[in-house]
């Protein structure tokens, strides 16, 4: 046998030696997955990992093979029983969607097909563009607008704010950099704006001080008069007002800025109008609540998250930009190895020209499959359902003397706390934090906490298609029970 033949016989692959065994294991995994979601309500929302499970994740790099069935057993034993919990009906902690089984199948099929969505002439690329077009339609953007699927809301906001910077810079910022900007740019948002916007300012080279936080009104919405005054003040001081960020659902309380008023201010002042709709943009498809985000369709750019109220498995964000040319001109680079051809694989659109990633995962399939199965109208009704549930919880809180609402309930986020007679703010914080932690540790519900108007409170964000009203009844009754137990203990907090 010659050397070439020996080398050929020695070639290795990651494909299994026996597809029959892999098929049997795959069926077992699928059956386990169905049971996992079917019985999710019967499990704790969250539970602490025992020491032996934590130790499992300290094992060294595997250097020799193991049977794939044993590998799956490790996952089933050490990973699946200890999730964050956001697929559970009583997970209301940070603002997340709760996934869906069809979307999970889409993620699996996307991985099997294995396409890189950087660009090219293939079906996955066309589906990616189709899902972006559906997102444009859902928020009322024109068909001529541009967009891109990204990892999530933080990146979607960075995309929109980067286009705003480049359009408003007054120089060719891609060639000359931020140091060439004649007047320092200023961006404006409410003092409730998400922290990702600070990161965006830093990444864009503008610095945190370039983002002016404008005071909010009694409903925790941006104060329009204060915004106009800040713009005038900055112009007088030699700055260039460039962009106003409207928040369609703040992370603390769900407050929605007056987007129509912000669109008018942006037009009058020649500002870019960016809407951070990662929480609430998709309220636009909710039949009973869509008026809450009226004006979002007038934005120059919008950030939204299909992994929230479209319940796509993590991760899936989307950035939309009204001016398609401005969007592409902000990011497009065409090296010789990524040039288009008149026919063949490289004749498709290069999707990497609309963002920072050259390699891009096939995020679209999980969104596409769930939308095809359920239809956008059902997702809109589920959004209304969550908003109605938040109002129901608000009524329960208002009716219970031991509880107090800490901010108006605008959409699906309820900020409240347990009272404690005669307690200082410091003790109230410790008391409510202890209630929150015991709810988590007992597997009852997952809440988070925050500060609203200088006061600590608990926060329930209902972005969950599995939540029922009796879950909210249980939350209130368990909070009252825990409050009594902690108060009776006296010095425990």
C-alpha positions, 0 to 999 in steps of 0.5 A: 500500500502506498503512502497516499493510500495509507493516509486516506485510510487513516482520515478521521471524522466527527461523524458517528461510526454507527448512525443507528445508535445515534438515532436511538439516542436522539429519539431518547433525547427528544422524548426527554425534552418533551417531558422536560417542558410538559412537566415544567410546572411541577418542578422548582423554578430554580434550585441551588446546585449541590457541591458535587454538581458544582465540582463536575464543572471543574473537571479538566479538559477531556483528551480521549473519547467517551461514548456519546450516551455517557456524555448525554447522561452527564448533561441530563444529570448535571445541567438539565435539572439546574436551569436559570428557570426562565422557561418556568411559568413563575419566572418573572425575574429579569425580562426574558421570554420563555422559549417554545418547543418549535423554536427549539426544534428550529435551533436544532435544525439550524445547527444540523443544516450548519449554514453561516449567515455571513452571506451567500446564495443559499436558503438560510440567507433568504430566510434571514432576510424574510424574518427581518422583513417580518419584523419590519412589518410588525413594528410598522417600518416600510419595506424599503427599510433595512435590518439585521438579526443580532444576538440580542437587545444590547447589540441591536441598540449598538447597531442603531446608535452606530448608524446615528453616530456616522450619519450625524458626525459631519465627517467620514468617521470610518476613515478619520475616526471620532477625533475628527468630529467637529463638535462633540456629539450628544445623545439623549435618553431618560434617566431610566434608560437601559445600561447597554446605552452607556456601553454603546457610548463607550464602544462608539468612542463618544464616552459616557458623558455624551449620553445625557440622562433626562429627568422623568415625569410622574409616570417615569417617562422622559420629560419632553420640556426638560429634553428640549431645554437640554438640547438648547443648552448643549447647542449653546455650549458648542455640542452637536445634539445628534440622537434622542433615544425613546424607550418603549418599556423601561427595564425598571417599571415598563414605562413607555416614553411618549414616542410620538412626541419624541418623533416630533422633537427629533424632526424639529431639532434634526436629531436621529430618533432611535427607539429602544424597543427591546422590551415593548416594540412588539406591543405593536402587534398586540390588538388591545395594547398597541396604542401604547407604542404609537410612534415607534413606526416613525423612528429612524432605528429600532432595537427589538428582541424576538427572544422576549415576546416572540419567545424565540430560544436565546439568543435572537435580537433585531436591529431595524434602520429606516435608511437602508443606505445609511445602515449598509454604509456604516458597516460594509467592507468588501475584501477581495475574498468576499466579493460577489459573483454573478452566479453561484454561491457568492452571488447572494447578499452579504448579510455581514455588511449590516453589522459587526459579525462576519460569521453569523448563526442561523438565528432566523429558523427558530423565529420563522418556524414559531411564527409560521406555526402560531401566526403573529396574531397569537403572539399579539394576544399573548402580549395582551395576556401578559399585560392583563396579568400584570394589571391583575397582580397590581389589583392584588397588591392594591387590595393587600395592606401588607403590600405597596405598589412602587410605580405605575404599571404601564405594561407587564412589569410590576414594581412593589414591595412588602411593607414593614411597619416602622422600618427604615429604608435599609431594613425594608430593603433587607426584609424584601431581599430576604423574601425574594431569596427565599422565594427562589430557594424554595423554588416558588418563584423567581423575582428580581429587585431594583431601585425606583425613585431612590427606593428599593423594591421587588420587580415582577416582569411577566413575559411568559406564555405559561403564566396563569393568574393562579400563579400570581395568586400563589405569589402573593400568598407566599410573599405574605407567608414569608413576610410573616415568618421573617418578621416573627424571626425578628433579627433574621434581617 
